[in-house]
Amino acid sequence: MTDRKLITKLMLSCVLTTAMATAYGQQTPPPENPALKIYRAVPTKINDLIHTKLDVRFDYKKRYLYGKEWVTLKPHFYPTDSLRLDAKGMDLKNISVVKNGKNVPLKFTYQDSLSVAIKLDKVYRNNESYTIYIDYTAKPNELKAKGSAAINDAKGLYFINPDGTEKDKPTQIWTQGETESSSAWFPTIDKPSQKTTEEITMTVPAKYVTLSNGKLTAQKTNADGTRTDTWKQELPHSPYLFMMAVGDFKIYKDKWKDKEVSYYLEPKYAPYAKEIFGFTPEAIDFYSKTLGVDFPWVKYSQIVVRDYVSGAMENTSATLHGEYVQATPVS
């Protein structure tokens, strides 16, 4: 190619590029979204969550959760003698600091049934942790909460057909924490920037199955026809990702490498578990290789529930789906 031809081609290329840029620049720009101008500051951190331990049981008739909580925290940076926890629509019976194995009552003010301001027993510094004990009752069906565009309700804890009066609908309990609804069933600092390890003990009718974050570490059959299950999440995660589910589910166990992958379905759909969820190990493998980081959680479970308030929720190690996922193969 001669120098003249090369120069001609370069000039034509420049002309075309300039013309395209000019044409694009003459287009009417889209209107700016007013929401982009709203300043959304990251919530100020005064205390940091460290560990959250819950012991819960359910009143199906009243639609209540009876809870005991031990939450361990430390000051984020500056010394502090106070703590504020989100706690929506609850009866707070006792709030204490745990000292040498004993609960020492603390003064607290419950503000607008949304958050509780707690006066600690002393000034703590950020190299000191402390554990707060809370005895409470959550009343999600009495909570007036608004949802969002993606999630049409925000009461956190849902009792589905608890009296068994709705024909062809199972009795279930499940939770939905995004974005700040976990504090409707346990007191916490309900912000995504907080991270905490977790232990949840659930006492349920023995005929039911439970699911939560992390690993099922203990099951105890009780004399009154109930069973107590303990789930432990050993890696920290945000409070909105805490989850529980209780009901008549059949579990199909799969695996990826040495990790459990499981699918929780209503019994009549259990034979189709592989058709519904069978690609899951392949998907985990694909993303682990693509990202160069193996799936970090101890297990991965998927559960399908009734009357879900959104499409699905990717809770840590336990994704919850709406019932539309639950189907038999088309012949």
C-alpha positions in Angstrom: 0.0 0.0 0.0 1.4 3.4 -1.0 1.8 6.2 1.5 -0.9 8.2 -0.4 -3.5 5.4 -0.1 -2.7 5.0 3.6 -3.1 8.7 4.3 -6.4 8.7 2.3 -7.8 5.8 4.4 -6.8 7.5 7.7 -8.4 10.7 6.7 -11.7 8.9 5.7 -11.6 7.1 9.1 -11.2 10.4 10.9 -14.1 12.0 9.0 -16.4 9.1 9.7 -15.5 9.1 13.4 -16.1 12.8 13.6 -19.4 12.5 11.8 -20.6 9.8 14.1 -19.6 11.7 17.2 -21.3 14.8 16.0 -24.5 12.9 15.2 -24.4 11.3 18.6 -23.8 14.6 20.3 -26.8 16.2 18.6 -29.2 13.7 20.1 -31.3 14.9 23.0 -29.8 13.6 26.2 -32.1 11.6 28.5 -33.6 13.6 31.4 -31.5 13.3 34.6 -33.0 11.1 37.2 -33.8 13.3 40.3 -33.1 10.4 42.6 -29.4 10.6 41.5 -29.2 14.0 43.2 -30.3 12.8 46.6 -27.3 12.5 49.0 -27.5 9.2 50.8 -24.9 9.1 53.5 -23.6 5.8 54.8 -25.1 5.3 58.3 -22.7 6.5 61.1 -21.2 3.6 62.9 -21.1 4.0 66.7 -21.1 0.3 67.6 -20.2 -2.8 65.5 -22.0 -6.1 65.6 -19.7 -9.1 66.2 -22.0 -12.1 67.0 -25.7 -12.6 67.1 -27.2 -15.6 69.0 -31.0 -16.2 68.8 -33.3 -18.7 70.6 -36.8 -18.5 69.0 -40.1 -20.3 69.2 -43.3 -19.6 67.4 -47.0 -19.0 68.4 -48.9 -20.0 65.3 -52.2 -18.9 66.8 -51.2 -15.4 67.7 -48.6 -15.1 64.8 -45.9 -14.2 67.4 -42.2 -15.1 67.7 -40.9 -15.4 71.3 -37.2 -14.6 71.2 -34.2 -14.5 73.4 -31.1 -12.8 72.0 -27.5 -12.5 73.0 -25.8 -9.9 70.8 -22.1 -9.1 71.1 -20.8 -5.7 70.0 -17.9 -3.3 70.4 -17.5 0.4 69.8 -16.6 1.2 66.2 -14.0 3.8 67.0 -14.9 6.3 69.7 -15.6 5.3 73.3 -19.4 5.0 74.0 -21.8 4.3 76.9 -24.8 3.9 74.7 -26.3 1.5 72.1 -29.1 1.9 69.6 -30.8 -1.1 68.1 -33.5 -1.3 65.4 -36.4 -3.3 66.8 -39.7 -2.9 65.0 -43.1 -3.5 66.6 -41.9 -5.7 69.5 -42.5 -6.2 73.2 -39.2 -5.7 74.9 -39.4 -7.5 78.2 -35.8 -7.4 79.4 -32.6 -5.8 78.2 -29.4 -6.6 80.2 -25.7 -6.7 79.9 -24.1 -10.1 80.5 -21.5 -9.9 83.3 -19.8 -13.0 84.6 -22.6 -15.2 83.3 -25.3 -13.0 85.0 -27.8 -10.6 83.4 -27.5 -7.1 84.8 -30.6 -5.0 83.8 -30.0 -1.9 81.8 -32.2 1.2 81.3 -33.6 1.6 77.8 -36.1 3.8 75.9 -38.2 2.3 73.1 -38.8 5.0 70.6 -41.9 4.9 68.3 -41.7 1.0 68.4 -38.9 1.2 65.8 -35.7 1.5 67.7 -34.4 1.1 71.3 -31.9 3.4 72.9 -29.9 1.5 75.6 -27.8 3.0 78.4 -24.8 0.7 78.9 -23.3 -0.1 82.3 -20.1 1.8 81.5 -18.0 3.5 78.8 -16.6 0.9 76.4 -13.6 1.4 74.1 -13.1 -0.2 70.8 -10.8 -2.8 72.2 -13.6 -4.0 74.5 -16.6 -6.1 73.5 -19.8 -6.6 75.5 -22.8 -8.8 75.2 -26.4 -7.6 75.5 -29.2 -10.0 76.5 -32.8 -9.3 75.2 -36.0 -11.1 76.0 -38.6 -10.0 73.5 -41.8 -10.9 71.5 -42.0 -10.0 67.8 -45.5 -9.3 66.4 -45.0 -9.0 62.6 -48.7 -9.2 61.8 -49.4 -6.1 64.0 -46.5 -4.1 62.4 -47.5 -1.4 59.9 -44.7 -1.6 57.4 -44.4 -0.5 53.8 -42.7 -2.4 51.1 -40.8 -1.2 48.0 -41.0 -1.4 44.2 -39.2 -4.8 44.4 -40.6 -6.2 47.7 -44.3 -5.6 48.4 -44.2 -6.0 52.1 -41.8 -5.3 55.0 -42.9 -7.1 58.1 -39.9 -9.4 58.1 -41.5 -12.6 59.4 -44.4 -14.4 57.7 -46.9 -17.0 59.0 -48.5 -18.8 56.0 -51.8 -20.6 56.7 -50.8 -21.0 60.4 -54.2 -22.3 61.4 -54.3 -24.8 58.5 -57.7 -23.5 57.4 -56.8 -22.7 53.8 -57.3 -25.7 51.6 -54.4 -26.9 49.4 -52.0 -24.5 51.1 -49.2 -25.7 53.4 -48.5 -24.2 56.8 -45.1 -22.4 56.7 -43.0 -19.7 58.3 -40.4 -17.8 56.5 -38.5 -14.5 56.7 -37.6 -11.7 54.3 -34.9 -9.3 55.5 -34.1 -7.0 52.6 -33.5 -4.2 53.0 -34.1 -3.4 56.7 -36.8 -5.9 57.8 -34.8 -8.4 59.8 -35.3 -6.0 62.7 -39.0 -6.9 62.7 -38.1 -10.3 64.2 -34.9 -9.7 66.1 -33.3 -6.5 67.5 -30.1 -5.6 65.6 -28.3 -2.7 63.9 -30.2 -3.3 60.7 -27.7 -1.8 58.2 -26.1 -3.6 55.3 -22.7 -2.3 56.3 -22.8 -4.2 59.5 -21.4 -7.8 59.6 -22.0 -10.4 62.2 -21.6 -14.2 62.7 -24.8 -15.9 63.7 -26.3 -18.8 65.7 -30.1 -19.5 65.5 -31.9 -22.1 67.6 -35.5 -22.7 66.5 -38.0 -24.8 68.4 -40.7 -26.0 66.0 -43.3 -28.8 65.8 -41.3 -32.0 65.3 -43.1 -32.8 62.0 -41.6 -29.8 60.3 -38.2 -29.1 58.6 -36.2 -26.0 59.3 -33.6 -24.1 57.2 -31.3 -21.2 58.1 -28.0 -19.8 57.3 -24.8 -21.8 57.7 -24.7 -25.4 59.0 -27.3 -27.4 61.0 -25.1 -28.3 64.0 -27.7 -29.9 66.5 -31.2 -31.4 66.7 -32.9 -32.2 69.9 -36.3 -33.9 70.1 -38.4 -32.6 73.0 -41.0 -34.4 75.1 -43.8 -31.9 74.1 -43.8 -32.9 70.4 -41.4 -30.2 69.3 -37.8 -30.3 68.1 -35.1 -27.8 68.6 -32.7 -27.2 65.7 -29.5 -25.1 65.9 -27.9 -23.5 62.8 -24.6 -21.7 62.9 -23.2 -19.2 60.4 -19.4 -19.0 61.1 -18.5 -16.3 58.6 -19.9 -12.8 59.2 -22.6 -11.4 57.0 -25.2 -8.6 57.1 -28.3 -8.7 59.2 -30.7 -8.4 56.2 -29.4 -11.8 55.0 -30.4 -13.7 58.1 -33.2 -16.2 57.2 -35.4 -18.8 58.7 -37.9 -21.2 57.1 -40.1 -23.8 58.7 -42.6 -26.2 57.1 -43.3 -29.5 55.5 -40.5 -29.7 53.0 -38.7 -32.6 51.4 -34.9 -32.2 51.0 -33.0 -33.3 47.9 -29.3 -33.4 48.6 -26.8 -32.6 45.9 -23.2 -31.5 46.2 -20.5 -29.3 44.7 -17.0 -30.6 45.5 -17.2 -31.4 49.2 -20.0 -28.9 50.0 -23.7 -29.7 50.4 -26.1 -28.3 47.8 -29.7 -29.0 48.8 -33.2 -28.2 47.5 -36.2 -27.8 49.8 -39.6 -28.4 48.1 -43.2 -29.3 49.0 -43.4 -33.1 49.0 -45.4 -33.4 45.7 -42.7 -31.5 43.9 -39.8 -33.3 45.4 -39.5 -35.9 42.6 -38.7 -33.0 40.2 -36.0 -31.4 42.3 -33.3 -32.2 39.8 -35.3 -30.8 36.9 -36.0 -27.6 38.9 -32.6 -27.0 40.5 -30.2 -29.5 39.0 -28.0 -27.0 37.2 -27.0 -25.4 40.6 -23.6 -27.3 41.1 -22.6 -26.4 37.5 -23.5 -22.8 38.1 -21.4 -22.7 41.3 -18.5 -24.3 39.5 -18.8 -21.8 36.6 -18.7 -18.7 38.8 -16.0 -20.1 41.1 -13.7 -20.7 38.0 -14.7 -17.4 36.3 -14.1 -15.3 39.4 -11.1 -17.3 40.6 -12.6 -17.6 44.0 -14.3 -20.8 45.2 -17.8 -20.5 46.7 -17.1 -19.5 50.3 -20.1 -20.6 52.3 -20.4 -23.9 54.1 -23.4 -25.0 52.0 -25.9 -23.8 49.5 -29.6 -24.4 49.9 -32.6 -23.3 47.9 -36.1 -23.4 49.2 -39.5 -22.6 47.7 -42.3 -21.0 49.8 -45.8 -19.9 49.4 -47.0 -16.3 49.1 -43.6 -14.8 48.8 -43.5 -11.0 48.6 -40.9 -10.8 45.8 -39.2 -13.0 43.3 -36.4 -14.5 45.3 -33.9 -13.5 48.0 -30.3 -14.5 48.0 -29.8 -15.0 51.7 -26.4 -16.2 52.7 -26.1 -19.9 51.9 -30.0 -20.3 51.8 -31.8 -18.7 48.8 -35.6 -18.4 49.1 -37.8 -18.5 46.0 -41.4 -17.8 45.3 -43.7 -20.7 44.4 -43.6 -20.0 40.7 -40.3 -21.9 40.7 -42.1 -25.0 41.9 -43.4 -26.9 38.8 -43.4 -30.2 37.1 -41.7 -30.7 33.8 -43.6 -30.0 30.6 -44.2 -33.3 28.7 
